[in-house]
Amino acid sequence: MKTNIRQEDRRSFLKTSGLGIAALAFPFQLVPDYLKDVPMGVVVHSYGARWHSKVESSSYRGFQDALDLMAHCHQIGAGGIQVGVNGWQSDFAKKVRDQREQMGMYLEGSIGLPKSSSEVAAFEMEVKAAKEAGATILRTVCLSGRRYENFHSAEEFQAFKTQALQSIHLAIPIVEKHKIKLAVENHKDWKAAELAAIIRDIDSEWLGVTLDFGNNVSLLEDPMEVIRTLAPLAFSTHIKDMGVKKYSDGFLLSEVPLGQGIVDVKEGVKLCRKYNPAITFSLEMITRDPLKIPCMTEGYWATFEEMKGEDFEKTMAMVEKNEFKTDLPSTSNLDSEGKLAFEEANVLECLKVSRKII
């Protein structure tokens, strides 16, 4: 006898059964053929020096758009790209789609959230362009800066949270309409449990997470605990490894080539695949000066009412135990050509290592 199950009944069943969060995060889909055994892709931020670069270089020509980025990443053996879709017109989206299909690569978009109802129409145009190009996932962020730098009181952070939730709620009907996944990154704004609670409370099968493997070290969270918390909700990833080193006000934090830092990337990949067999792995190896995490200053703690002293002690003990053996990567002492060369070397090294773990 054929049984008809309404959508709301199906979701209720999933929540109370062993399928749980994993099925909600990746609802009854098989892995597409083009995603089977796909190599690691590259996030546009891995090429901060070359993206829209005005530097004249015969060896490291700048990438002016997604087509340039995709062509280069295909040449070096990457499986796809994650790139911003703002300003794409339909004709450009079709060019991206044609090149993507020819090269057999995956495409993930990066998109800004609408801040008010007046921005929803523009947001929808970008969603439609991304879908036209072949993207099935759109990564987004709620904060462009860093929590401990942007906000100086619990009230300021609460105002940000209110605005962020409003933006997500404005976006949800659009991505549901066009059947494209929206993935919110843990972007040095949300602690892992905070972001997980937001995603679960909103409860849309089209809303999930872009799981960044390293960002939350800056919020005194262990990378593997973050991955365990967010992997069940992850639609996409930012793969990275992190190096740490003490400094007077706390510790320094840098992206480093895979396998050289504190993140168990192989185990993180395994956990993500457990919950979402078709998840893509995209490298975000940002070549820059180390970030200062001033966790020994009073201002750092202004928005972390729930954080305990043991979080600080545990993190600083981890830093001391795992201090990077040499100076952390830096670019301020390099000329333009040197920065471009260093950036490319880091990306190539990460792709090389990824072939053993992805």
Buried (B, 14 or more C-beta within 10 A) or exposed (E): EEEEEEEEEBBEEBBEEEEEBBBBBBBEEEBEEBBEEBBBBBBBBBBBBBBEBEBEBEEBBBBEBBBBBBBBBBEEEBBBBBBBBBEBEEEBBBBBBEBBEEBEBBBBBBBBBBBEEEBBEEBBBBBBBBBBBBBBBBBBBBBEEBBBBBBEEEEBBEEBBEBBBBBBEBBBEBBBEBEBBBBBBBBBBBBBBBBBEBBBEBEBBBBBBBBBBBBBBBBBBBBBEBBBBBBBBBBBBBBBBBBBBEBEBBBBBBBBBBBBBBBBBBBBBEBBBEBBBBBBBBBBBBBBEBBBBBBBBEEBBBBBEEBEEEBBEBBBEBBEEBBBEEEBBBBEEBEBBEBBBBBBEBBBBBBBBBEEBB
